Amino acid sequence: MITRILNLEDINNDSIFIWGARQVGKTTLLKKKYPNAVYYDLLQAKDFERLLRNPDLLNDDLALLNDGDTVIIDEVQKIPQLLDEVHSLIFRKNIRFILSGSSPRKLKRHGANLLGGRALKAILYPLVSVEIPDFDIHRAVRFGTLPRHYLISDPWKRLGAYIGVYLNEEIREEALSRQLKTFSKFMEVAAFSNGEMVVYKNIAQDCGIDYRTVKDYFEILVDTLVGYMIPCFGLTKKRRSLQASKFYYFDVGVANYLRNRRNIQLGSTDFGHAFEHFIIQELIAYLAYNEKEERLTYWRTTSGYEVDAIIGTGLVAIEIKATEEIQPRHLKGLKAFKEEFPDCRLMAVSFDFRPRITNGIEIYPVNDFLKKLWNHEII
């Protein structure tokens, strides 16, 4: 059995928005945690058409509820005007609303009522290692951790269907239906930039579109929680840092499908890229779920030094290598970073057989690293 670790305890006192890309498990989580809540699913035609025609019906439906009762509205972004009714009901009847959806982008674009601070906000990510019994790192690196993909034997076709659904539903809602083919091409090209510095002009050339359009498309991926931009750490003084951000899809399985990385094996370059992506994915989720204020960045200098992940202002520096034995050459970036931040904790995550320390750098096999992360022993 999978138990999600997203903390919803504050729902006992407040309404909440829960965002997350499609199929991360929002509906399953909410139905399990709040089995007695009044439930609206705006993906269901009956609920959608009824409330779209007359949002006031929500007031009539909930007139008999008591103070503090819970109401769930799933895919709330499909009817932005419904939030005016929600706001009114929170104020007049003290009903607690749980409002879930793929992202707030459409609501913001339509100037919808985001409840003026009366609702907390949370993001649900794909499954993380600590949520999965008998976690298999090789499976996670190959197929990602969306629940419907990780839990079946061969999810490759399902990954393709997922991307098709995303294009046909999310992107059409962004009024880009005429550019669907162009956007599909962009997603594939973006996958080849996954985990790399984003150079808009190069991607624009590969897609045959203007670089400003590429920037807009990346903004859509980020705003709909389908991707993340990881900025470059720029506080070092001895060595000049590059300025470009790195892009990562929200799930390594999605990136693998778009890059046709199906049967990747430990030792290959493709596996190394996917492994780095997965660890970054875990770090993003950990920092968010634990409400850490420290920002996740990477470091790369004009002279070629690089560290895959920096947490905070030089608090922890992490090198990610899909190798069975970390060598001194893998640690050059960490050593260079240490010169500028001598109090920084230096770590490397790999497929080493045992944990060890060399020259002050902690080296952990990946499963040990993940356990320390989720046990709050890294930050």
C-alpha positions in Angstrom: 0.0 0.0 0.0 1.3 3.5 -0.9 0.8 6.3 1.6 1.5 9.8 0.4 3.5 12.1 2.6 2.0 15.4 1.6 1.0 17.1 4.8 -2.6 18.1 4.7 -3.1 18.5 8.5 -3.7 22.3 8.0 -6.9 21.4 6.2 -8.4 21.0 9.7 -8.4 24.7 9.9 -8.2 26.1 6.4 -9.3 25.6 2.8 -6.6 24.5 0.5 -5.6 24.5 -3.2 -3.8 21.3 -4.2 -2.0 21.5 -7.5 -0.1 18.8 -9.4 0.4 17.5 -13.0 -2.1 15.0 -14.3 -2.1 11.5 -12.8 0.2 12.3 -9.9 -2.5 10.9 -7.6 -4.5 14.0 -6.4 -7.9 12.4 -6.7 -6.8 9.1 -5.1 -5.3 11.0 -2.2 -8.3 13.2 -1.5 -10.9 10.4 -1.7 -8.8 8.3 0.7 -8.2 11.0 3.2 -11.7 12.6 3.1 -14.1 9.8 2.3 -17.1 11.7 3.8 -16.5 15.0 1.9 -19.0 16.3 -0.6 -17.2 15.6 -3.9 -17.5 17.4 -7.3 -15.5 16.1 -10.3 -15.4 18.6 -13.1 -14.0 16.0 -15.4 -17.4 14.4 -15.2 -19.7 15.8 -17.8 -22.7 16.0 -15.4 -20.9 18.1 -12.7 -19.1 20.2 -15.3 -22.0 21.1 -17.5 -24.4 21.8 -14.6 -22.0 24.1 -12.8 -20.7 25.8 -15.9 -24.3 26.8 -16.9 -25.1 28.0 -13.4 -22.3 28.4 -10.8 -24.9 29.6 -8.3 -26.1 26.0 -8.0 -23.1 25.4 -5.7 -24.8 27.6 -3.1 -28.0 25.6 -3.4 -26.2 22.2 -3.2 -24.4 23.1 -0.1 -27.1 25.1 1.8 -27.7 22.3 4.3 -24.0 21.7 5.2 -22.9 22.5 8.7 -20.1 24.8 9.9 -16.7 23.1 9.2 -18.0 20.5 6.7 -15.6 19.6 3.9 -16.2 20.0 0.1 -13.8 18.8 -2.6 -13.9 20.3 -6.1 -11.6 18.4 -8.4 -10.2 20.1 -11.6 -11.4 23.4 -10.3 -9.5 25.3 -13.0 -12.1 24.1 -15.6 -14.7 26.6 -14.2 -12.8 29.7 -13.0 -16.0 31.6 -12.1 -16.9 28.9 -9.6 -14.3 30.4 -7.2 -16.5 33.4 -6.5 -19.1 31.1 -5.1 -16.5 29.2 -3.1 -15.2 32.5 -1.6 -18.7 33.4 -0.6 -19.4 30.0 1.0 -16.1 30.1 3.0 -17.0 33.5 4.3 -20.7 32.9 5.0 -20.9 29.3 6.1 -17.3 28.5 7.1 -17.2 25.5 4.8 -13.8 24.0 4.2 -13.0 23.6 0.5 -10.3 21.4 -1.0 -9.7 22.6 -4.5 -7.5 20.5 -6.7 -6.3 20.9 -10.3 -3.4 20.5 -12.7 -2.2 24.1 -12.2 -3.4 27.6 -11.4 -2.3 28.9 -14.8 -5.8 29.0 -16.3 -7.3 30.6 -13.2 -4.6 33.4 -13.2 -5.0 33.9 -17.0 -8.7 34.4 -16.6 -8.3 36.7 -13.6 -10.2 34.2 -11.4 -10.8 34.8 -7.7 -7.9 32.9 -5.9 -9.7 33.4 -2.5 -7.6 36.3 -1.3 -5.4 34.3 1.1 -8.3 32.3 2.5 -6.8 29.1 1.1 -3.4 27.5 1.6 -1.5 26.1 -1.3 0.3 22.7 -1.8 1.7 20.8 -4.7 1.5 17.0 -5.1 4.5 15.5 -6.9 4.9 12.1 -8.5 5.7 9.3 -6.0 8.9 9.7 -4.1 11.2 6.9 -3.0 10.0 6.9 0.7 6.4 6.4 -0.4 7.1 3.2 -2.4 7.4 -0.2 -0.6 10.3 -2.2 -2.0 11.5 0.8 -4.0 13.4 -0.1 -7.1 15.8 2.7 -8.2 16.4 1.1 -11.7 12.7 1.0 -12.3 12.2 4.6 -11.2 15.0 5.9 -13.4 13.7 4.1 -16.4 9.9 4.7 -16.1 9.5 7.5 -13.6 7.3 7.5 -10.6 3.8 8.6 -11.8 1.7 6.0 -9.9 0.0 4.5 -12.9 3.3 4.1 -14.6 5.6 2.9 -11.8 3.1 0.2 -10.6 2.7 -1.7 -13.9 5.1 -4.0 -15.6 5.6 -2.2 -18.9 4.3 1.4 -18.8 5.9 2.5 -22.1 2.6 2.7 -24.1 0.9 4.3 -21.2 3.6 7.0 -21.1 2.9 7.8 -24.7 -0.8 8.0 -24.0 -0.2 10.3 -21.1 1.8 12.7 -23.2 -1.0 12.6 -25.9 -3.6 13.4 -23.2 -1.5 16.3 -21.9 -1.2 17.8 -25.4 -4.8 17.4 -26.3 -6.3 18.7 -23.1 -3.8 21.0 -21.3 -2.5 22.7 -24.4 -5.8 23.1 -26.1 -7.0 24.9 -22.9 -4.0 27.2 -23.4 -5.6 28.3 -26.8 -2.7 26.7 -28.7 -4.7 24.1 -30.6 -3.7 25.5 -33.9 0.0 25.1 -32.9 -0.4 21.6 -31.5 2.0 20.1 -33.9 4.6 22.8 -33.3 4.2 22.4 -29.5 4.6 18.6 -29.8 7.8 19.1 -31.7 8.9 21.6 -29.0 8.3 19.1 -26.2 10.5 16.6 -27.9 13.3 19.1 -28.5 12.9 20.3 -24.9 13.5 16.7 -23.8 16.9 16.8 -25.4 17.6 19.9 -23.3 16.4 18.1 -20.2 19.0 18.5 -17.4 21.0 20.9 -19.6 21.3 24.6 -19.7 18.5 26.1 -21.7 19.6 28.1 -24.8 16.4 29.5 -26.3 17.9 30.4 -29.7 19.2 26.9 -30.2 15.9 25.3 -29.4 14.1 27.8 -31.5 16.3 26.9 -34.5 15.6 23.2 -34.0 11.9 23.8 -33.8 11.7 26.3 -36.6 10.1 29.0 -34.5 10.9 32.3 -32.9 13.0 32.2 -29.7 10.4 34.3 -27.9 7.8 31.6 -28.7 10.2 29.0 -27.2 10.3 31.1 -24.0 6.5 31.2 -23.9 6.3 27.4 -24.4 8.8 26.8 -21.6 6.7 29.1 -19.4 3.6 27.0 -20.2 5.5 23.8 -19.1 6.6 25.4 -15.9 3.3 27.1 -15.1 1.3 23.8 -15.7 3.8 22.0 -13.4 5.1 19.8 -16.2 8.6 21.1 -15.9 11.0 23.1 -13.6 13.7 25.6 -14.2 16.7 25.2 -11.9 18.7 28.4 -11.8 22.5 28.6 -11.7 24.1 29.4 -8.4 25.7 32.8 -8.8 27.3 33.7 -5.4 30.8 32.4 -6.0 33.5 35.1 -6.3 36.7 33.4 -7.4 35.1 31.7 -10.4 32.5 33.2 -12.6 29.3 31.3 -12.9 27.2 30.9 -16.0 23.7 32.4 -15.9 21.5 30.0 -17.9 19.0 27.9 -16.0 18.6 24.1 -16.4 15.2 22.6 -17.4 13.8 19.3 -16.1 10.5 17.7 -16.9 8.5 16.9 -13.7 8.9 13.2 -14.2 11.9 11.3 -15.5 9.7 8.8 -17.3 8.1 11.5 -19.4 11.6 12.8 -20.4 12.7 9.2 -21.2 9.7 8.7 -23.5 10.2 11.9 -25.4 13.9 11.0 -25.9 13.1 7.4 -26.7 15.2 6.2 -23.8 13.4 2.9 -23.3 16.0 0.2 -22.3 18.7 2.3 -20.6 21.2 0.4 -18.5 23.6 1.4 -15.7 26.9 2.5 -17.3 25.3 4.2 -20.3 25.3 8.0 -20.8 21.5 8.0 -21.0 21.2 6.2 -17.7 23.5 8.8 -16.2 21.3 11.6 -17.4 18.1 9.9 -16.2 19.7 9.1 -12.8 20.6 12.8 -12.2 17.1 13.8 -13.2 15.5 11.4 -10.7 17.7 12.7 -7.8 16.8 16.3 -8.7 13.2 15.2 -8.8 13.5 13.8 -5.2 15.2 17.0 -4.0 12.5 19.2 -5.4 9.8 17.2 -3.8 11.6 17.0 -0.4 12.2 20.7 -0.2 8.5 21.4 -1.1 6.9 18.8 1.2 9.0 19.9 4.1 8.4 23.6 3.4 12.1 24.3 3.3 13.0 27.9 2.4 16.4 26.9 0.9 16.4 27.2 -2.9 17.7 24.4 -5.2 20.3 25.5 -7.8 23.2 24.0 -9.7 26.7 25.4 -10.2 28.7 25.7 -13.4 31.6 28.0 -14.1 33.0 29.5 -17.3 36.2 27.4 -16.6 34.2 24.2 -16.6 33.7 23.3 -12.9 30.2 22.0 -12.1 28.1 20.7 -9.2 24.8 19.1 -10.0 22.8 20.4 -6.9 23.4 23.2 -4.4 20.9 23.6 -1.6 20.6 27.1 -0.1 23.4 29.6 -0.2 26.1 27.0 -0.1 24.6 24.9 2.7 24.9 21.5 0.9 26.6 20.7 -2.5 25.7 17.3 -4.1 27.3 15.6 -7.1 25.2 12.9 -8.8 27.0 10.1 -10.7 25.6 6.9 -12.0 28.8 5.0 -11.4 29.6 1.9 -9.3 32.6 3.7 -7.8 33.2 7.4 -7.4 36.6 8.5 -8.6 38.6 11.6 -7.7 37.8 13.1 -11.1 34.1 13.0 -10.3 34.8 15.3 -7.3 36.6 18.2 -8.9 33.6 20.4 -8.9 32.8 19.8 -5.2 36.4 20.6 -4.2 36.3 23.8 -6.2 33.0 24.9 -4.6 34.5 24.1 -1.2 37.2 26.8 -1.8 34.5 29.5 -1.8 32.2 27.9 0.8 34.4 26.1 3.3 31.5 25.3 5.6 29.5 23.7 2.9 28.6 20.0 3.3 29.9 18.1 0.3 28.1 14.9 -0.8 28.1 12.5 -3.8 25.4 10.1 -4.6 26.2 7.0 -6.7 25.9 3.2 -7.0 28.9 2.7 -4.7 28.8 -0.5 -2.7 29.2 1.2 0.8 29.1 4.7 2.2 32.5 6.3 2.7 34.2 9.6 3.1 37.2 10.8 1.0 38.8 14.2 1.6 35.8 15.4 3.5 33.3 14.4 0.8 30.6 12.0 1.9 29.8 9.4 -0.7 26.6 7.4 -0.4 25.0 4.6 -2.4 21.8 6.0 -3.8 19.4 4.1 -1.5 21.4 5.2 1.6 21.3 8.8 0.3 17.5 8.7 -0.3 16.9 7.3 3.2 19.1 10.1 4.8 17.2 12.7 2.7 13.8 11.7 3.8 14.9 11.1 7.4 15.9 14.8 7.4 19.6 13.9 7.9 20.8 16.0 4.9 18.8 19.2 5.5 
